[in-house]
Amino acid sequence: MRTQVGIIGAGPAGLFLAHLLKAQGIESVILEARSRPYVEGRVRAGVLEPGTVETMARLGLDARLRREGLVDEGLDMRFRGRTIHLDLPGLTGKSVMIYGQQEVVKDLIAARLEAGDPLLFEAKVTGIEGIETDRPRIRYTQDGEEHVLDCDFVAGCDGYHGAGRAAMPRDRMTLFEQAYDFAWLGVLARARPMADMTYSNSNRGFALCSRRSMQVSRLYLQVPAETRPEDWSDDRFWEELHARMFDEGRSEIAEGEIFQRDLAKLRAFVAAPMQHGRLFLAGDAVHIVPPAGAKGLNMAVADVRVLSRALTTFYRDGSCAELDGYSATCLDRIWKAVRFSSALTGLLHRFDEHTPIQRGLQLAELEYISGSRNAQASIAEQYVLLNYLPGHD
Ligand SMILES: Cc1cc2nc3c(=O)[nH]c(=O)nc-3n(C[C@H](O)[C@H](O)[C@H](O)COP(=O)(O)OP(=O)(O)OC[C@H]3O[C@@H](n4cnc5c(N)ncnc54)[C@H](O)[C@@H]3O)c2cc1C
């Protein structure tokens, strides 16, 4: 098999890249290790920044998003029993949308398959060869047989554990990493959600109440990294959530059936550069951010917007200039997103190693944000617009 761009991974990065390329008349094949039900059922992100929403609209993939997505205009932060309300449209002129990553993935997969474009499930990439030539090859297995995909370019959109980054020359890449010793225990509950995305920094630890729909809440608690989700009974989860959200009368947060639970370990990670020869990496394959800034999915979409434009310029004009600058263009934005996500993590979580003075400084920063419209505008701007790339496409 032969194509112009061989894409590894049918997560947000790979699927958006394939649609963006198709809109420019560029062929691609997506190879995905997992089955379609597995990929479509993976519960992860839920906050779509305007850059992501507008990209879906431009691609004509936003019909269900417009019907079922929720506009989120507020971001709240609680501490000492008080709430800082960030009015996102008032502070930035934009809002974010709530629409599950698995719904985005379902919409993009359906559109790809309906158009009859190649997307191979249970096709696990085992090796990438010839990235320093203009005819790289991707080796993959499907139904127990080995296959080869010849292409002009390889896009490694295959997440943190994928084959893309593994194929980069070790001595050409620098890894930057910080692991946290706590995690997020996340649940989905059939319960009326709070109106705004609400973070809380309490003496008991961090908590977050967010929405997935008008009937489903997505709720998180900071827990030790080695926690087993099954050790948390429903009663224990609700009791801790009420306490951390300062909902003392247990009247504000509606409870309901918990039907999904997962544990997300927190880490910040950047690999640079994001390219070598004809291999280009995007999304979680090259960067992971702690989830507090709701950035990972949106960063992946922004990366492939830059990459698709560079590939379009190459196929249209024969110019490599944008492709050569891909990594530098992306890393400028990526470091800002890592910085914001790490800063928000530092502001909102309890750290075992914090001395009383460090806890005092954390609370003083929240007091400062509470009283400063400029500080609120800075957080809102980074929450909503870091991956916006106006006028890019
Ligand atoms: C619990 C949780 C909550 C999150 N919340 C948010 C949020 O609110 N907002 C936000 O923006 N981000 C959030 N994120 C991050 C977001 O989900 C990721 O950043 C996003 O999935 C990255 O997309 P991607 O396409 O780069 O990688 P992935 O979604 O990981 O996709 C990579 C794909 O490659 C496939 N693959 C891997 N190896 C191979 C191989 N060898 N061959 C073929 N295919 C392969 C995988 O099966 C997978 O389908 C969250 C993540 C988690 C875990």
The ligand as a Tripos MOL2 file, in Angstrom:
@<TRIPOS>MOLECULE
LIG
   53    58     1     0     0
SMALL
NO_CHARGES

@<TRIPOS>ATOM
      1 C1         -8.4080   11.3760   32.3130 C.3       1 LIG1
      2 C2         -7.9680   12.3750   31.2720 C.ar      1 LIG1
      3 C3         -8.5980   13.6090   31.2010 C.ar      1 LIG1
      4 C4         -8.2100   14.5280   30.2350 C.ar      1 LIG1
      5 N1         -8.8740   15.7450   30.1790 N.ar      1 LIG1
      6 C5         -8.5360   16.6280   29.2070 C.ar      1 LIG1
      7 C6         -9.2890   17.8490   29.0200 C.ar      1 LIG1
      8 O1        -10.2370   18.1510   29.7470 O.2       1 LIG1
      9 N2         -8.9530   18.6850   28.0020 N.ar      1 LIG1
     10 C7         -7.9260   18.3680   27.1500 C.ar      1 LIG1
     11 O2         -7.6650   19.1580   26.2270 O.2       1 LIG1
     12 N3         -7.2010   17.2240   27.2870 N.ar      1 LIG1
     13 C8         -7.4880   16.3300   28.2830 C.ar      1 LIG1
     14 N4         -6.8020   15.1470   28.3830 N.ar      1 LIG1
     15 C9         -5.7160   14.8560   27.4530 C.3       1 LIG1
     16 C10        -6.2340   14.3520   26.1180 C.3       1 LIG1
     17 O3         -7.1220   13.2850   26.3020 O.3       1 LIG1
     18 C11        -5.0310   13.9330   25.2630 C.3       1 LIG1
     19 O4         -4.1200   15.0080   25.2400 O.3       1 LIG1
     20 C12        -5.4500   13.5660   23.8400 C.3       1 LIG1
     21 O5         -6.0550   12.3000   23.8220 O.3       1 LIG1
     22 C13        -4.2360   13.5610   22.9040 C.3       1 LIG1
     23 O6         -4.6280   13.1010   21.6310 O.3       1 LIG1
     24 P1         -3.6090   12.3050   20.7110 P.3       1 LIG1
     25 O7         -4.3480   12.0300   19.4560 O.co2     1 LIG1
     26 O8         -2.3200   12.9980   20.6770 O.co2     1 LIG1
     27 O9         -3.3100   10.9390   21.5050 O.3       1 LIG1
     28 P2         -4.3080    9.7180   21.8550 P.3       1 LIG1
     29 O10        -5.6870   10.2020   22.0900 O.co2     1 LIG1
     30 O11        -3.6330    8.9700   22.9570 O.co2     1 LIG1
     31 O12        -4.3020    8.8500   20.5410 O.3       1 LIG1
     32 C14        -3.1970    8.0700   20.1530 C.3       1 LIG1
     33 C15        -3.7020    6.8610   19.3810 C.3       1 LIG1
     34 O13        -2.5890    6.1350   18.8620 O.3       1 LIG1
     35 C16        -2.8580    4.7590   19.0030 C.3       1 LIG1
     36 N5         -1.5690    4.0330   18.9860 N.ar      1 LIG1
     37 C17        -0.6410    3.9930   19.9680 C.ar      1 LIG1
     38 N6          0.4070    3.2160   19.5830 N.ar      1 LIG1
     39 C18         0.1210    2.7800   18.3340 C.ar      1 LIG1
     40 C19         0.8100    1.9250   17.4050 C.ar      1 LIG1
     41 N7          1.9960    1.3820   17.6980 N.pl3     1 LIG1
     42 N8          0.2210    1.6800   16.1980 N.ar      1 LIG1
     43 C20        -0.9710    2.2250   15.8790 C.ar      1 LIG1
     44 N9         -1.6670    3.0290   16.7290 N.ar      1 LIG1
     45 C21        -1.1240    3.2970   17.9440 C.ar      1 LIG1
     46 C22        -3.6080    4.6580   20.3230 C.3       1 LIG1
     47 O14        -4.3660    3.4580   20.4240 O.3       1 LIG1
     48 C23        -4.4880    5.8880   20.2530 C.3       1 LIG1
     49 O15        -5.7400    5.6430   19.6720 O.3       1 LIG1
     50 C24        -7.1620   14.2100   29.3490 C.ar      1 LIG1
     51 C25        -6.5310   12.9650   29.4140 C.ar      1 LIG1
     52 C26        -6.9160   12.0490   30.3700 C.ar      1 LIG1
     53 C27        -6.2160   10.6990   30.4370 C.3       1 LIG1
@<TRIPOS>BOND
     1     1     2 1
     2     2     3 ar
     3     2    52 ar
     4     3     4 ar
     5     4     5 ar
     6     4    50 ar
     7     5     6 ar
     8     6     7 ar
     9     6    13 1
    10     7     8 2
    11     7     9 ar
    12     9    10 ar
    13    10    11 2
    14    10    12 ar
    15    12    13 ar
    16    13    14 ar
    17    14    15 1
    18    14    50 ar
    19    15    16 1
    20    16    17 1
    21    16    18 1
    22    18    19 1
    23    18    20 1
    24    20    21 1
    25    20    22 1
    26    22    23 1
    27    23    24 1
    28    24    25 2
    29    24    26 1
    30    24    27 1
    31    27    28 1
    32    28    29 2
    33    28    30 1
    34    28    31 1
    35    31    32 1
    36    32    33 1
    37    33    34 1
    38    33    48 1
    39    34    35 1
    40    35    36 1
    41    35    46 1
    42    36    37 ar
    43    36    45 ar
    44    37    38 ar
    45    38    39 ar
    46    39    40 ar
    47    39    45 ar
    48    40    41 1
    49    40    42 ar
    50    42    43 ar
    51    43    44 ar
    52    44    45 ar
    53    46    47 1
    54    46    48 1
    55    48    49 1
    56    50    51 ar
    57    51    52 ar
    58    52    53 1
@<TRIPOS>SUBSTRUCTURE
     1 LIG1         1 GROUP 0 **** ****
